[in-house]
Amino acid sequence: DHRRKGALKRDIESLRERNGALGIIVAALRTACELEASDILHQLRDDEDLEVIAKSIGHTAKLTSVSDSRSFEGDLSNLLGKPGTVPTGETRHFGLTSLLSFAPEGDDVPQRAHTPTKSWTSVTQDAELVGHLMGLYFCWLHLFYTLFSRECFLHDMACGRTKYCSTLLFNSLLAFACSYTDRPIVRSDRLDADTAGDYFFAEARRLLNEDDRSTMTTVQALAIMALREASCGRASSGFHYSGRCLRMALDLGLHLSSDPRISQLSTTEMEVRKITFWGCFVFDTAWSFCVCKIPQIPRAAITIQQPTIVEPLENKPWKPYIDQDGSDQDNLEQPCHTHRFMQKFSALTEIVNDTLYMFYAPRERFTSKRLLGFYGRYTRWFQALPECLQLKDKPSAQLLCLHMYHHTVVLQLFRPFLKADLLDSNVRPRDICTQSAEGISSLLNTYRELYGLRCSCPIIMHIVMTASTIHLLNLPSPSASASLAQGISDLRVMSTNHSFARRCLRIIKTLGVKWEIELPETVQEASIAARAETLPPSPISLGATLCSSSSTDSKRTPIQCRQSMTDMHLPFADLRPVSVQPTTEDLLWSPFPDQIMPMPTSPPDANGGMEITSMLDLTSCDWDQYSHDGFRMVKGKDPILWQDNMVDPWATV
């Protein structure tokens, strides 16, 4: 009996320990970020002992308290984790392994004090023109991409101080704003609208080359310069400025929170840092979404809080500012809700950021359940919008852009799966894409009726092009035909101030020709006009390989095209690419066939690459595996979705 009781006690104690370990693991999975939760799941799948996993979780949780103890090790850890301040007054964040916080940039670096200035630009002394351009910028771009505090900027500009306003930021702002005006004086060539803002941009570039040290105003200016280059159709140059912007933001530690009790920053500067970082994060993620690339900073690396909502600032009025006579439309006046808008836009951007990392830097198995999980996050975001950000009779321009962007990211989430249906779900990818495209067209109609498209936000071009790919697939549906024709017309209007719109027109035309679709007459007229306004292709392709093609060699692969243009006597000319079965083309769909979307539906090989064939685990046409992951191929073959040897539309733009 005693032995039985002893064994029973041991069993009870073992169960308690096991339940305690399970409780720790479950609690950690509930509260951990996605990256930490993924590590725990990998440990569980590797059949590691539960107590070992629980102890590792508990050890990680206790690290902070251990480092806070009064010891040499704790002091060193605290010192290494603190941001440093350089002689210019800017903060820098140095990682725990760098040791640079002990010796920031020293006296040998010339200091840049926030000295007063009398003139913010050398391009013009016309105060009326400058005021007009600033009115256009703050009306049409600032509330969507809030990259800096308007109040702090205007205060320092009026006082001649350079803490929150600089000549670089000022000229960058005016350079972009020039695209919203028809005044010939802002153009380097009075007859060419594409040259609007060139003088201001050249001045901004000169100032940047003279002094490119990390400051908040330089971060803000680089973001605006990137937006301007993208709008002008120079994607490669824009991506370069965008990269510098985010790297400089990381250098300043803008993505990290700071304890106000020990921070040397003022309350105002802390709020400006929040606004600047989240504005740059939103911009970078939207840019990465448009060009099909990995965002430069993952959501899990961000600890800084959202900007504080100040009711007097939220209730400031917004109304359209018209270029022709510089007048306002009082009947459309409404509260701007700047920071509420920014908070919800940032929350949506966090989901988009996770989606992009899932598509282009996958770490986990991709299944239909995970796809529906992201769809659920987008749906919950939309349902949680406060009343002031819901669509009403006359929504603001930035609010319409936000809702169109939401439709676009949902469309892009499902577009690769147009050939598939989801098992055990009533959600059909093609239906979702069609509904999203129709929603975009409806909102664009409202935007056009209220505000016109002459002063539209640059991202609208990509939104219209994305919706047009679905409208093309749904032809000859009358509604799709009407929406496509209107979209083409809208892109032509936007091409006046956004050169990239002409490239979007040529892409739509190229897809229609390849898919042998009889385009509406309006689309054909727009295509003819686009050819007359030829724009050289950018060196960077939006998720596709640039390779010239013609009617005689449209079936040639990009590798064959490149070989025909290179010297075959180069050292690697005799190498041949490894042949891979093109089975993945039967799974995912994209209007741009060279667009890489490495979504793993099986765990990636530890020793292999992340190419899509290995990650789909379908090199032998294992359709059972595809069904196991929650997908099934659509019955019947759409002639467009299943078209072979599709030409790369980016090659002809």
C-alpha positions as CSV (number, residue, x, y, z in Angstrom):
1,D,0.0,0.0,0.0
2,H,2.8,2.4,0.9
3,R,4.5,1.6,-2.4
4,R,1.3,2.3,-4.3
5,K,0.8,5.6,-2.5
6,G,4.4,6.6,-3.3
7,A,4.0,5.7,-6.9
8,L,0.6,7.6,-7.0
9,K,2.2,10.6,-5.4
10,R,5.0,10.6,-8.0
11,D,2.5,10.3,-10.8
12,I,0.5,13.2,-9.4
13,E,3.6,15.3,-9.1
14,S,4.6,14.4,-12.6
15,L,1.2,15.4,-13.9
16,R,1.4,18.7,-12.0
17,E,4.8,19.5,-13.5
18,R,3.5,18.6,-16.9
19,N,0.4,20.7,-16.5
20,G,2.5,23.6,-15.2
21,A,4.7,23.3,-18.2
22,L,1.7,23.2,-20.6
23,G,0.3,26.3,-18.8
24,I,3.5,28.2,-19.3
25,I,3.7,27.2,-23.0
26,V,0.0,28.1,-23.7
27,A,0.4,31.5,-21.9
28,A,3.5,32.2,-23.9
29,L,1.8,31.4,-27.2
30,R,-1.1,33.7,-26.3
31,T,1.1,36.7,-25.4
32,A,4.3,36.2,-27.5
33,C,4.8,38.0,-30.8
34,E,4.6,35.9,-34.0
35,L,8.3,35.3,-34.3
36,E,8.6,34.1,-30.7
37,A,5.5,31.9,-31.0
38,S,6.9,30.4,-34.2
39,D,10.1,29.4,-32.3
40,I,8.0,27.7,-29.6
41,L,5.9,25.8,-32.2
42,H,9.1,24.6,-33.9
43,Q,10.3,23.3,-30.5
44,L,7.0,21.5,-30.0
45,R,7.1,19.9,-33.5
46,D,10.7,18.7,-32.8
47,D,9.3,16.7,-29.8
48,E,11.4,18.6,-27.3
49,D,10.6,17.9,-23.6
50,L,7.8,20.2,-22.4
51,E,9.7,21.1,-19.2
52,V,12.7,22.1,-21.2
53,I,10.6,24.3,-23.4
54,A,8.9,25.8,-20.3
55,K,12.2,26.5,-18.6
56,S,13.5,28.2,-21.7
57,I,10.4,30.4,-21.8
58,G,10.7,31.2,-18.1
59,H,14.4,31.9,-18.5
60,T,13.7,34.4,-21.3
61,A,11.0,36.1,-19.3
62,K,13.4,36.6,-16.3
63,L,16.3,38.0,-18.3
64,T,15.1,41.6,-17.8
65,S,14.9,41.3,-14.0
66,V,18.3,39.6,-13.9
67,S,19.9,42.4,-15.9
68,D,18.3,45.0,-13.6
69,S,20.2,43.6,-10.6
70,R,23.0,45.6,-9.2
71,S,25.9,43.8,-10.8
72,F,28.6,44.6,-13.3
73,E,26.8,42.4,-15.8
74,G,23.5,44.2,-15.2
75,D,25.0,47.7,-15.4
76,L,26.8,46.7,-18.6
77,S,23.6,45.4,-20.1
78,N,21.6,48.5,-19.2
79,L,24.3,50.8,-20.6
80,L,24.5,48.9,-23.9
81,G,20.8,49.0,-24.3
82,K,20.4,52.8,-23.9
83,P,20.3,55.2,-26.9
84,G,23.2,57.6,-27.2
85,T,23.1,61.3,-28.0
86,V,25.6,62.8,-30.5
87,P,26.9,66.3,-30.3
88,T,24.3,67.5,-32.9
89,G,21.6,66.7,-30.4
90,E,20.2,63.7,-32.4
91,T,19.7,60.4,-30.6
92,R,21.3,57.1,-31.9
93,H,20.4,53.6,-30.9
94,F,23.2,51.1,-30.6
95,G,22.6,47.4,-30.3
96,L,23.7,45.3,-27.3
97,T,26.8,44.0,-29.1
98,S,28.1,47.2,-30.6
99,L,29.6,49.0,-27.6
100,L,29.2,52.3,-29.5
101,S,27.0,53.7,-26.9
102,F,30.1,54.2,-24.7
103,A,31.7,56.5,-27.3
104,P,29.2,58.3,-29.7
105,E,30.5,60.3,-32.6
106,G,32.9,62.7,-31.0
107,D,34.2,66.2,-31.3
108,D,35.9,65.5,-34.6
109,V,32.5,65.5,-36.2
110,P,31.3,69.0,-37.0
111,Q,28.2,69.9,-35.1
112,R,25.0,70.9,-36.9
113,A,23.2,73.2,-34.6
114,H,19.5,74.2,-35.0
115,T,20.5,77.7,-36.1
116,P,17.9,80.1,-37.4
117,T,17.5,80.6,-41.2
118,K,16.0,83.5,-43.1
119,S,15.4,81.7,-46.4
120,W,14.2,78.1,-46.8
121,T,14.8,77.8,-50.5
122,S,17.1,79.4,-53.1
123,V,14.8,78.4,-56.0
124,T,12.3,81.1,-55.6
125,Q,11.4,84.1,-53.5
126,D,7.8,84.1,-54.5
127,A,6.0,83.8,-51.2
128,E,2.6,83.4,-52.8
129,L,3.8,80.4,-54.9
130,V,5.4,78.8,-51.9
131,G,2.2,79.2,-49.9
132,H,0.2,77.8,-52.7
133,L,2.4,74.7,-53.0
134,M,2.3,74.1,-49.3
135,G,-1.5,74.3,-49.3
136,L,-1.6,71.6,-52.1
137,Y,0.8,69.3,-50.2
138,F,-0.9,69.5,-46.8
139,C,-4.3,69.0,-48.5
140,W,-3.6,66.1,-50.8
141,L,-0.7,64.1,-49.5
142,H,0.1,64.9,-45.9
143,L,-2.9,63.4,-44.3
144,F,-2.4,60.0,-46.1
145,Y,1.3,59.8,-45.6
146,T,1.8,61.7,-42.4
147,L,5.6,61.8,-42.3
148,F,6.1,64.8,-39.9
149,S,4.2,67.0,-37.5
150,R,2.6,69.8,-39.4
151,E,2.3,72.0,-36.3
152,C,6.0,71.6,-35.3
153,F,7.1,72.1,-39.0
154,L,5.1,75.3,-39.4
155,H,6.2,76.6,-36.0
156,D,9.9,76.2,-36.7
157,M,9.5,77.5,-40.3
158,A,7.9,80.7,-39.0
159,C,10.6,81.1,-36.3
160,G,13.4,80.2,-38.6
161,R,14.5,77.3,-36.5
162,T,15.8,74.0,-38.0
163,K,14.9,71.3,-35.4
164,Y,11.6,70.3,-37.1
165,C,12.1,72.1,-40.4
166,S,15.1,72.1,-42.7
167,T,15.9,73.4,-46.1
168,L,16.2,69.8,-47.4
169,L,12.7,68.9,-46.1
170,F,11.2,72.2,-47.3
171,N,12.5,71.8,-50.9
172,S,11.5,68.1,-51.0
173,L,8.0,69.1,-50.0
174,L,7.7,71.8,-52.7
175,A,9.2,69.5,-55.3
176,F,6.4,67.0,-54.8
177,A,3.7,69.7,-54.5
178,C,4.6,71.0,-57.9
179,S,3.0,67.9,-59.5
180,Y,-0.4,69.2,-58.2
181,T,-0.3,72.5,-60.0
182,D,-0.6,73.5,-63.7
183,R,1.5,76.7,-63.3
184,P,4.3,76.6,-65.9
185,I,6.6,78.5,-63.6
186,V,7.3,75.3,-61.6
187,R,8.5,73.4,-64.6
188,S,12.1,73.3,-66.0
189,D,10.4,73.0,-69.4
190,R,7.3,75.1,-69.4
191,L,5.7,72.8,-72.1
192,D,6.4,69.5,-70.3
193,A,4.4,68.7,-67.2
194,D,6.8,65.9,-66.3
195,T,9.4,68.5,-65.4
196,A,7.3,70.1,-62.7
197,G,9.3,70.4,-59.5
198,D,12.7,69.6,-61.1
199,Y,14.3,72.8,-59.7
200,F,13.2,72.1,-56.2
201,F,14.2,68.5,-56.4
202,A,17.6,69.4,-57.8
203,E,18.1,71.8,-54.8
204,A,17.0,69.1,-52.4
205,R,19.4,66.6,-53.9
206,R,22.3,69.2,-53.7
207,L,21.5,69.8,-50.0
208,L,21.4,66.0,-49.3
209,N,24.8,65.5,-51.0
210,E,26.3,68.3,-48.9
211,D,25.1,66.9,-45.6
212,D,23.5,63.5,-45.4
213,R,23.9,62.9,-41.6
214,S,21.0,61.2,-39.8
215,T,18.4,63.6,-38.6
216,M,14.6,63.3,-38.4
217,T,14.1,66.0,-41.0
218,T,16.4,64.1,-43.4
219,V,14.4,60.9,-42.8
220,Q,11.2,62.8,-43.6
221,A,12.7,64.5,-46.7
222,L,14.0,61.1,-48.1
223,A,10.5,59.6,-47.8
224,I,9.1,62.5,-49.8
225,M,11.9,62.3,-52.4
226,A,11.1,58.6,-52.8
227,L,7.4,59.3,-53.3
228,R,8.2,62.0,-55.9
229,E,10.5,59.6,-57.9
230,A,7.9,56.8,-57.8
231,S,5.2,59.2,-59.0
232,C,7.5,60.3,-61.9
233,G,7.9,56.6,-62.9
234,R,11.5,56.3,-61.7
235,A,11.0,53.3,-59.5
236,S,14.7,52.4,-59.1
237,S,15.6,55.9,-57.9
238,G,12.6,56.0,-55.6
239,F,13.5,52.6,-54.1
240,H,17.0,54.0,-53.4
241,Y,15.7,57.0,-51.5
242,S,13.2,54.7,-49.6
243,G,16.0,52.5,-48.5
244,R,18.1,55.4,-47.2
245,C,15.0,56.7,-45.4
246,L,14.4,53.5,-43.5
247,R,18.0,52.8,-42.7
248,M,18.4,56.3,-41.3
249,A,15.2,55.8,-39.2
250,L,16.7,52.7,-37.8
251,D,20.0,54.5,-37.1
252,L,18.1,57.1,-35.1
253,G,16.2,54.3,-33.2
254,L,12.9,55.8,-34.3
255,H,11.3,52.3,-34.2
256,L,12.1,51.8,-30.5
257,S,10.2,53.1,-27.5
258,S,12.0,55.1,-24.8
259,D,11.2,55.4,-21.1
260,P,10.0,59.0,-20.5
261,R,11.4,58.9,-17.0
262,I,15.0,58.5,-18.1
263,S,14.9,59.8,-21.6
264,Q,16.6,63.1,-22.5
265,L,13.9,63.8,-25.1
266,S,11.2,66.3,-24.6
267,T,7.6,65.3,-24.8
268,T,7.3,67.1,-28.1
269,E,10.3,65.4,-29.6
270,M,9.0,62.0,-28.5
271,E,5.7,62.6,-30.2
272,V,7.4,63.8,-33.4
273,R,9.5,60.6,-33.4
274,K,6.4,58.5,-33.2
275,I,4.7,60.4,-36.1
276,T,7.9,60.2,-38.2
277,F,8.5,56.5,-37.7
278,W,4.9,55.3,-38.2
279,G,4.6,57.5,-41.3
280,C,7.8,56.0,-42.7
281,F,6.6,52.5,-41.8
282,V,3.3,53.0,-43.6
283,F,5.1,54.4,-46.6
284,D,7.7,51.7,-46.8
285,T,5.2,48.9,-46.5
286,A,2.9,50.4,-49.1
287,W,5.9,50.9,-51.4
288,S,7.0,47.2,-50.8
289,F,3.4,46.1,-51.5
290,C,3.3,48.0,-54.8
291,V,6.7,46.7,-56.0
292,C,6.3,43.1,-54.6
293,K,9.3,43.3,-52.3
294,I,10.1,42.5,-48.6
295,P,9.5,45.5,-46.3
296,Q,12.7,46.9,-44.9
297,I,11.6,46.5,-41.3
298,P,9.4,43.7,-39.9
299,R,6.5,44.5,-37.6
300,A,8.0,42.4,-34.8
301,A,11.0,44.8,-34.5
302,I,8.8,47.8,-33.6
303,T,8.3,48.8,-30.0
304,I,7.5,52.5,-30.3
305,Q,3.9,53.5,-29.5
306,Q,1.4,55.1,-31.8
307,P,1.1,58.9,-31.7
308,T,-1.0,60.3,-28.9
309,I,-4.5,61.5,-30.0
310,V,-5.0,65.2,-29.2
311,E,-8.6,66.1,-29.7
312,P,-8.0,69.8,-30.7
313,L,-5.7,68.6,-33.5
314,E,-8.2,65.8,-34.5
315,N,-11.0,68.3,-34.9
316,K,-9.1,70.7,-37.1
317,P,-11.0,71.1,-40.4
318,W,-10.0,69.7,-43.7
319,K,-11.4,70.8,-47.0
320,P,-10.2,70.4,-50.6
321,Y,-7.7,73.0,-51.8
322,I,-8.1,73.7,-55.5
323,D,-5.1,74.6,-57.7
324,Q,-6.8,76.8,-60.3
325,D,-7.7,79.6,-58.0
326,G,-6.3,78.4,-54.7
327,S,-9.9,78.3,-53.3
328,D,-11.4,75.9,-50.8
329,Q,-14.6,73.9,-51.1
330,D,-16.5,74.8,-47.9
331,N,-19.3,72.4,-48.5
332,L,-16.9,69.5,-48.2
333,E,-15.3,70.7,-44.9
334,Q,-14.9,68.0,-42.2
335,P,-12.6,67.1,-39.2
336,C,-9.3,65.8,-40.4
337,H,-8.9,63.1,-37.6
338,T,-5.1,63.0,-38.4
339,H,-3.9,60.7,-35.7
340,R,-6.9,58.4,-35.5
341,F,-6.5,58.0,-39.3
342,M,-2.8,57.3,-38.8
343,Q,-3.5,54.8,-36.0
344,K,-5.9,52.7,-38.1
345,F,-3.8,53.0,-41.2
346,S,-0.8,51.8,-39.2
347,A,-2.8,48.9,-37.9
348,L,-3.8,47.9,-41.4
349,T,-0.1,48.3,-42.5
350,E,1.0,45.9,-39.8
351,I,-1.3,43.2,-41.3
352,V,0.1,44.1,-44.8
353,N,3.6,43.8,-43.4
354,D,3.0,40.3,-42.1
355,T,1.3,39.4,-45.4
356,L,4.4,40.5,-47.4
357,Y,6.7,38.5,-45.2
358,M,4.5,35.5,-45.6
359,F,4.6,35.8,-49.3
360,Y,8.3,36.8,-49.9
361,A,10.1,35.6,-46.7
362,P,8.1,32.6,-45.6
363,R,9.0,30.6,-42.5
364,E,5.9,28.5,-42.0
365,R,3.9,26.0,-43.9
366,F,1.3,27.8,-46.0
367,T,-2.3,26.4,-45.9
368,S,-5.8,27.5,-46.7
369,K,-6.3,28.0,-43.0
370,R,-3.5,30.5,-42.9
371,L,-4.9,32.3,-45.9
372,L,-8.3,32.6,-44.3
373,G,-6.6,33.7,-41.1
374,F,-5.1,36.7,-42.9
375,Y,-8.5,37.4,-44.5
376,G,-10.1,37.3,-41.1
377,R,-7.5,39.9,-39.8
378,Y,-8.4,42.2,-42.7
379,T,-12.1,41.8,-42.1
380,R,-11.8,42.5,-38.3
381,W,-9.7,45.6,-39.1
382,F,-12.5,46.9,-41.3
383,Q,-15.2,46.1,-38.8
384,A,-13.3,47.8,-36.0
385,L,-13.1,51.2,-37.7
386,P,-14.4,54.0,-35.6
387,E,-17.4,55.9,-36.9
388,C,-15.4,58.9,-37.9
389,L,-13.4,56.7,-40.4
390,Q,-16.4,54.9,-41.9
391,L,-17.6,55.9,-45.3
392,K,-20.4,58.5,-45.3
393,D,-22.1,60.7,-47.9
394,K,-19.0,62.8,-48.6
395,P,-15.9,61.1,-47.2
396,S,-12.5,62.9,-47.3
397,A,-10.0,62.2,-50.0
398,Q,-7.6,60.4,-47.7
399,L,-10.4,58.2,-46.2
400,L,-11.5,57.1,-49.7
401,C,-7.8,56.2,-50.4
402,L,-7.6,54.2,-47.2
403,H,-10.7,52.1,-48.1
404,M,-9.5,51.6,-51.7
405,Y,-6.1,50.4,-50.3
406,H,-8.0,47.9,-48.0
407,H,-9.8,46.5,-51.0
408,T,-6.5,46.2,-52.9
409,V,-4.6,44.3,-50.2
410,V,-7.5,41.8,-49.9
411,L,-7.5,41.4,-53.7
412,Q,-3.7,40.8,-53.7
413,L,-4.1,38.3,-50.9
414,F,-6.4,36.1,-53.0
415,R,-5.2,36.8,-56.5
416,P,-2.5,34.1,-56.6
417,F,-5.2,31.5,-55.9
418,L,-7.6,32.3,-58.7
419,K,-7.1,28.8,-60.0
420,A,-8.1,27.2,-56.7
421,D,-10.9,26.9,-54.3
422,L,-10.6,26.4,-50.6
423,L,-11.7,23.2,-49.0
424,D,-14.1,23.4,-46.1
425,S,-14.8,27.1,-46.8
426,N,-17.4,29.0,-48.8
427,V,-14.8,31.7,-49.6
428,R,-13.9,31.6,-53.3
429,P,-10.7,33.5,-54.3
430,R,-12.2,34.7,-57.6
431,D,-15.3,36.0,-56.0
432,I,-13.3,37.9,-53.4
433,C,-11.1,39.4,-56.1
434,T,-14.1,40.4,-58.2
435,Q,-15.9,42.0,-55.2
436,S,-12.7,43.9,-54.2
437,A,-12.2,45.2,-57.8
438,E,-15.8,46.4,-58.0
439,G,-15.4,48.0,-54.6
440,I,-12.3,49.9,-55.8
441,S,-14.1,51.1,-58.9
442,S,-17.1,52.3,-56.9
443,L,-14.9,54.2,-54.4
444,L,-12.9,55.7,-57.3
445,N,-16.2,57.0,-58.8
446,T,-17.0,58.7,-55.6
447,Y,-13.5,60.2,-55.4
448,R,-13.7,61.5,-58.9
449,E,-17.1,63.1,-58.4
450,L,-16.1,64.8,-55.2
451,Y,-12.5,65.9,-55.8
452,G,-11.4,65.0,-59.3
453,L,-8.2,63.1,-60.0
454,R,-5.8,65.9,-60.8
455,C,-4.5,65.9,-57.2
456,S,-4.7,62.2,-56.4
457,C,-2.4,60.3,-54.1
458,P,0.3,58.3,-56.0
459,I,-0.9,55.0,-54.7
460,I,-4.2,55.3,-56.5
461,M,-2.4,54.4,-59.8
462,H,-1.4,51.0,-58.5
463,I,-4.8,50.5,-57.0
464,V,-6.5,51.2,-60.4
465,M,-4.1,48.9,-62.2
466,T,-4.6,46.1,-59.7
467,A,-8.4,46.3,-60.1
468,S,-8.0,46.4,-63.9
469,T,-6.3,43.0,-64.0
470,I,-9.5,41.5,-62.5
471,H,-11.8,43.5,-64.8
472,L,-9.8,42.2,-67.7
473,L,-10.4,38.6,-66.5
474,N,-14.1,39.2,-66.1
475,L,-14.7,40.6,-69.6
476,P,-17.1,40.6,-71.5
477,S,-19.2,41.3,-68.4
478,P,-20.9,44.7,-68.8
479,S,-19.9,45.9,-65.4
480,A,-16.3,44.8,-65.8
481,S,-16.2,46.5,-69.2
482,A,-17.6,49.8,-67.8
483,S,-15.2,49.7,-64.8
484,L,-12.2,48.9,-67.0
485,A,-13.0,51.7,-69.5
486,Q,-13.5,54.2,-66.6
487,G,-10.2,53.0,-65.0
488,I,-8.3,53.6,-68.2
489,S,-9.8,57.1,-68.5
490,D,-8.9,57.8,-64.9
491,L,-5.3,56.7,-65.5
492,R,-5.1,59.1,-68.4
493,V,-6.2,62.0,-66.2
494,M,-3.7,61.1,-63.5
495,S,-0.9,60.8,-66.0
496,T,-0.8,64.6,-66.1
497,N,0.9,64.8,-62.7
498,H,1.9,61.1,-62.2
499,S,4.0,59.8,-65.1
500,F,3.8,56.3,-63.8
501,A,0.1,56.3,-64.8
502,R,1.2,56.0,-68.4
503,R,3.1,52.9,-67.6
504,C,0.0,51.4,-66.0
505,L,-1.9,52.1,-69.2
506,R,0.6,50.3,-71.3
507,I,0.6,47.3,-68.9
508,I,-3.2,47.0,-69.2
509,K,-3.0,47.2,-72.9
510,T,-0.2,44.6,-73.1
511,L,-2.2,42.1,-71.0
512,G,-5.3,42.6,-73.1
513,V,-3.4,41.9,-76.3
514,K,-1.7,38.8,-74.9
515,W,-5.0,37.4,-73.6
516,E,-6.6,38.2,-76.9
517,I,-9.4,40.2,-75.3
518,E,-11.5,42.5,-77.4
519,L,-11.0,45.7,-75.4
520,P,-13.6,48.4,-75.1
521,E,-13.2,51.4,-77.5
522,T,-12.3,53.7,-74.6
523,V,-9.5,51.3,-73.6
524,Q,-8.2,51.2,-77.2
525,E,-8.2,55.0,-77.4
526,A,-6.3,55.3,-74.1
527,S,-3.7,52.8,-75.4
528,I,-3.1,54.8,-78.5
529,A,-2.7,57.9,-76.4
530,A,-0.3,56.1,-74.1
531,R,1.9,55.0,-77.1
532,A,2.1,58.6,-78.1
533,E,3.5,59.5,-74.7
534,T,6.2,56.9,-74.5
535,L,8.1,56.8,-71.2
536,P,11.4,54.9,-70.9
537,P,11.0,51.8,-68.8
538,S,12.4,51.9,-65.3
539,P,15.4,49.7,-64.6
540,I,13.5,48.0,-61.7
541,S,10.4,45.9,-62.5
542,L,7.5,45.6,-60.1
543,G,8.0,41.9,-59.3
544,A,8.8,40.8,-62.8
545,T,11.9,40.4,-64.9
546,L,12.6,43.1,-67.5
547,C,13.3,41.3,-70.8
548,S,12.6,42.7,-74.2
549,S,10.2,40.7,-76.4
550,S,8.6,41.0,-79.7
551,S,6.0,39.2,-81.8
552,T,8.7,36.9,-83.3
553,D,10.3,35.8,-80.0
554,S,7.5,36.3,-77.4
555,K,7.9,32.6,-76.4
556,R,11.6,33.0,-75.5
557,T,12.5,32.7,-71.9
558,P,14.2,35.6,-70.0
559,I,17.4,33.6,-69.9
560,Q,17.4,33.1,-73.6
561,C,16.8,36.8,-74.2
562,R,19.7,37.8,-71.9
563,Q,22.0,35.3,-73.6
564,S,21.3,36.8,-77.0
565,M,22.4,40.2,-75.7
566,T,25.6,39.1,-73.9
567,D,29.0,37.9,-75.0
568,M,28.9,34.1,-75.1
569,H,32.7,34.0,-74.4
570,L,32.3,35.3,-70.8
571,P,33.5,32.9,-68.1
572,F,30.1,31.6,-67.2
573,A,28.6,31.6,-70.7
574,D,28.7,27.8,-71.1
575,L,26.8,27.2,-67.8
576,R,23.2,26.0,-68.3
577,P,20.4,26.5,-65.8
578,V,19.2,23.4,-63.9
579,S,16.0,22.2,-65.4
580,V,13.0,22.2,-63.0
581,Q,9.6,20.8,-63.7
582,P,7.3,23.8,-64.2
583,T,4.6,22.2,-62.1
584,T,4.1,25.3,-59.8
585,E,2.7,27.2,-62.8
586,D,-0.4,25.0,-62.4
587,L,-0.9,26.2,-58.8
588,L,-0.5,30.0,-58.4
589,W,-1.5,32.7,-60.8
590,S,-0.2,36.1,-61.5
591,P,-0.6,38.4,-64.5
592,F,3.2,38.8,-64.4
593,P,4.5,35.2,-64.8
594,D,8.1,36.0,-63.6
595,Q,6.8,37.4,-60.3
596,I,8.2,35.3,-57.5
597,M,5.9,34.4,-54.7
598,P,7.7,31.8,-52.5
599,M,4.8,30.7,-50.3
600,P,5.7,27.4,-48.7
601,T,3.0,24.8,-48.5
602,S,5.5,22.5,-46.9
603,P,8.4,23.1,-44.5
604,P,11.4,24.5,-46.4
605,D,14.4,22.3,-46.8
606,A,17.0,23.3,-44.2
607,N,19.8,22.9,-46.8
608,G,17.8,24.1,-49.8
609,G,16.8,27.4,-51.2
610,M,13.5,29.1,-50.9
611,E,12.4,28.8,-54.5
612,I,8.8,28.1,-55.0
613,T,9.1,24.6,-56.5
614,S,10.8,23.2,-53.4
615,M,8.6,25.0,-51.0
616,L,5.4,23.9,-52.7
617,D,6.7,20.3,-52.4
618,L,4.9,19.5,-55.7
619,T,7.8,18.7,-58.0
620,S,6.2,15.3,-58.7
621,C,2.7,16.7,-59.1
622,D,1.6,15.7,-55.6
623,W,-2.0,16.9,-55.8
624,D,-2.8,15.0,-52.6
625,Q,-0.4,17.3,-50.7
626,Y,-2.1,20.3,-52.3
627,S,-5.5,19.0,-51.1
628,H,-4.0,18.3,-47.7
629,D,-3.1,22.0,-47.4
630,G,-6.7,23.0,-48.0
631,F,-6.8,23.8,-51.7
632,R,-8.4,22.2,-54.8
633,M,-8.1,23.2,-58.4
634,V,-11.1,24.9,-60.0
635,K,-13.0,22.7,-62.3
636,G,-12.6,23.7,-65.9
637,K,-9.8,25.8,-67.3
638,D,-10.2,29.6,-67.8
639,P,-8.3,30.2,-71.1
640,I,-6.6,33.2,-69.5
641,L,-5.7,31.7,-66.1
642,W,-4.3,28.6,-67.7
643,Q,-2.6,30.3,-70.6
644,D,1.0,29.0,-71.3
645,N,4.0,31.1,-72.2
646,M,2.5,34.4,-71.1
647,V,4.5,37.4,-72.2
648,D,6.0,39.5,-69.5
649,P,4.0,42.8,-69.7
650,W,6.8,44.7,-68.1
651,A,9.1,43.9,-71.0
652,T,7.2,46.2,-73.4
653,V,6.6,49.2,-71.1
